[in-house]
């Protein structure tokens, strides 16, 4: 017995391809290759995995990106027939608080020869923005009591201020000045600490 050889021409997904067999032999039989079979092509699966993003409080929403796995035949998003990327969104906004647990996912997307699976989620991690404290310069006359130390604050987001930023606590500013500090010691450094 020598088996038949069967072949077909593979085409696109959704196509039913007929195939035939030829050859084959057996001592006591004549081989008749008159029938045809049908080969149905199903879509391969592309898996979408959103990338995690890092932002600073007050930043605008990042560009959401993702990786795609499952391409066949060395194809890519650029070469797969009629590939359309999914869309990714989240609830993040510039006012989202540090420590918020924000995840995002993707939906949609299509390709002629693939099914798109959007089962994964990514996360948006929010870091604290930076406030810069700048002590104001002060002048005193020898023997005067220490001045009231003041400062400016820059770096607020979302039009916030010292009055509106959540849980804002002002720093304390000090210097080594006392009423007995000699004129020759000036200028003295004013520092602010939280």
C-alpha positions as CSV (number, residue, x, y, z in Angstrom):
1,X,0.0,0.0,0.0
2,X,1.2,3.5,-0.9
3,X,-0.9,6.4,0.4
4,X,-2.4,9.2,-1.7
5,X,-1.0,12.7,-1.7
6,X,-3.7,15.4,-1.1
7,X,-3.3,19.1,-1.7
8,X,-5.2,22.4,-1.9
9,X,-4.6,26.1,-2.5
10,X,-5.0,27.9,0.8
11,X,-6.7,31.3,0.5
12,X,-8.3,33.8,2.9
13,X,-10.3,33.2,6.0
14,X,-14.0,32.4,5.4
15,X,-13.2,30.6,2.2
16,X,-14.1,26.9,1.7
17,X,-11.3,25.4,-0.3
18,X,-11.7,22.1,-2.2
19,X,-8.9,19.7,-2.2
20,X,-8.2,16.5,-4.1
21,X,-5.9,13.5,-3.7
22,X,-3.7,11.8,-6.3
23,X,-1.5,8.8,-6.6
24,X,-1.5,5.9,-4.2
25,X,-1.4,2.2,-5.0
26,X,-2.1,-1.3,-3.6
27,X,-1.4,-4.8,-5.0
28,X,-5.0,-5.8,-5.0
29,X,-6.7,-2.5,-5.6
30,X,-7.1,0.2,-8.2
31,X,-7.1,3.6,-6.6
32,X,-9.8,6.0,-7.7
33,X,-9.2,9.7,-6.8
34,X,-12.5,11.1,-7.9
35,X,-13.7,12.7,-4.7
36,X,-13.0,16.2,-3.2
37,X,-12.8,17.4,0.4
38,X,-13.4,20.8,1.8
39,X,-10.9,22.8,3.9
40,X,-12.5,25.7,5.9
41,X,-10.2,28.5,7.2
42,X,-11.0,30.0,10.5
43,X,-9.6,33.3,11.8
44,X,-6.5,33.4,13.9
45,X,-6.6,35.3,17.2
46,X,-4.9,38.6,17.9
47,X,-4.5,39.4,21.6
48,X,-4.4,43.1,22.6
49,X,-2.5,44.0,25.8
50,X,-2.6,47.6,27.0
51,X,0.6,49.2,28.2
52,X,0.8,50.7,31.7
53,X,1.3,54.5,31.8
54,X,2.9,56.8,34.3
55,X,1.7,60.4,34.6
56,X,2.2,63.3,37.0
57,X,-0.7,64.8,38.8
58,X,-2.3,67.5,36.6
59,X,-0.9,66.0,33.3
60,X,-3.3,65.6,30.4
61,X,-4.3,62.1,29.5
62,X,-1.4,60.0,28.1
63,X,-1.5,58.4,24.6
64,X,-2.8,54.9,25.3
65,X,-0.7,52.2,23.6
66,X,-0.8,48.4,23.5
67,X,1.0,45.4,22.2
68,X,-0.4,42.9,19.7
69,X,0.5,39.2,19.7
70,X,-0.7,36.4,17.5
71,X,0.2,37.6,14.0
72,X,0.9,34.8,11.5
73,X,3.1,34.5,8.5
74,X,5.4,37.3,9.7
75,X,2.6,39.8,9.4
76,X,2.3,42.9,11.5
77,X,-0.2,45.7,12.2
78,X,1.2,47.3,9.1
79,X,0.8,44.4,6.7
80,X,-2.1,42.3,7.9
81,X,-5.0,42.6,5.5
82,X,-7.5,45.4,6.5
83,X,-6.1,45.7,10.0
84,X,-7.8,48.4,12.1
85,X,-6.4,49.1,15.5
86,X,-8.6,49.0,18.6
87,X,-9.3,52.1,20.7
88,X,-8.2,52.4,24.3
89,X,-9.7,54.7,26.9
90,X,-9.7,55.3,30.6
91,X,-11.4,57.4,33.2
92,X,-8.2,59.4,33.9
93,X,-8.3,63.2,33.8
94,X,-6.0,65.9,34.8
95,X,-7.8,66.2,38.2
96,X,-7.5,62.5,39.0
97,X,-5.8,62.2,42.5
98,X,-2.5,60.6,43.3
99,X,-3.2,57.1,44.5
100,X,-6.3,56.6,42.4
101,X,-6.6,53.1,41.0
102,X,-7.2,53.7,37.3
103,X,-7.2,50.9,34.8
104,X,-7.9,51.1,31.1
105,X,-8.9,48.7,28.4
106,X,-9.2,48.6,24.6
107,X,-12.2,47.8,22.4
108,X,-12.9,47.3,18.8
109,X,-10.3,46.6,16.1
110,X,-10.6,44.2,13.2
111,X,-8.6,42.4,10.5
112,X,-9.7,40.2,7.6
113,X,-7.9,37.1,8.8
114,X,-8.0,37.6,12.6
115,X,-10.3,37.9,15.5
116,X,-9.4,40.6,18.0
117,X,-9.4,39.7,21.7
118,X,-9.4,42.8,24.1
119,X,-9.3,41.0,27.4
120,X,-6.3,42.7,29.0
121,X,-6.2,45.9,31.1
122,X,-3.5,48.5,31.6
123,X,-3.1,50.9,34.5
124,X,-2.4,54.6,34.8
125,X,-0.1,55.4,37.7
126,X,-0.2,59.0,39.0
127,X,2.8,60.5,40.7
128,X,2.8,63.7,42.8
129,X,3.5,67.0,41.0
130,X,6.3,69.2,42.5
131,X,5.7,72.5,44.3
132,X,8.7,74.7,44.5
133,X,9.1,76.9,47.6
134,X,11.1,80.1,47.2
135,X,11.8,82.1,50.4
136,X,11.5,85.9,50.1
137,X,14.5,88.0,50.9
138,X,14.2,90.0,54.1
139,X,16.0,93.1,55.5
140,X,16.3,94.0,59.2
141,X,18.2,96.5,61.3
142,X,20.8,95.3,63.8
143,X,19.0,94.4,67.0
144,X,15.5,94.1,65.4
145,X,13.5,91.0,66.2
146,X,13.5,88.3,63.5
147,X,11.2,89.1,60.6
148,X,8.2,87.1,59.5
149,X,9.6,84.8,56.9
150,X,7.5,84.5,53.7
151,X,7.8,82.6,50.5
152,X,6.2,82.0,47.1
153,X,4.9,78.7,45.8
154,X,5.0,77.6,42.1
155,X,4.0,74.4,40.4
156,X,0.3,74.2,41.3
157,X,-1.9,72.3,38.7
158,X,-5.5,72.7,37.7
159,X,-5.6,76.3,38.9
160,X,-5.2,75.2,42.5
161,X,-3.7,77.4,45.1
162,X,-2.5,77.1,48.7
163,X,-6.1,77.6,49.7
164,X,-7.6,74.9,47.5
165,X,-5.0,72.2,47.1
166,X,-6.1,69.1,49.0
167,X,-4.4,68.8,52.4
168,X,-1.9,71.6,51.7
169,X,0.2,72.5,54.7
170,X,2.6,75.4,54.5
171,X,6.3,74.9,55.1
172,X,8.2,76.6,57.9
173,X,11.0,79.0,57.1
174,X,13.8,79.9,59.4
175,X,17.3,81.4,59.5
176,X,20.1,81.6,62.1
177,X,19.3,85.3,62.7
178,X,18.8,86.6,66.2
179,X,18.8,90.1,67.7
180,X,22.5,89.7,68.5
181,X,23.6,88.7,65.0
182,X,26.3,91.0,63.8
183,X,26.0,92.9,60.6
184,X,29.1,91.2,59.3
185,X,27.3,87.9,59.3
186,X,24.9,89.0,56.6
187,X,23.5,87.9,54.3
188,X,22.0,84.9,56.1
189,X,20.4,82.0,54.4
190,X,16.6,81.4,54.8
191,X,15.5,77.9,54.4
192,X,12.0,76.4,54.3
193,X,11.1,72.9,55.4
194,X,7.9,70.9,55.4
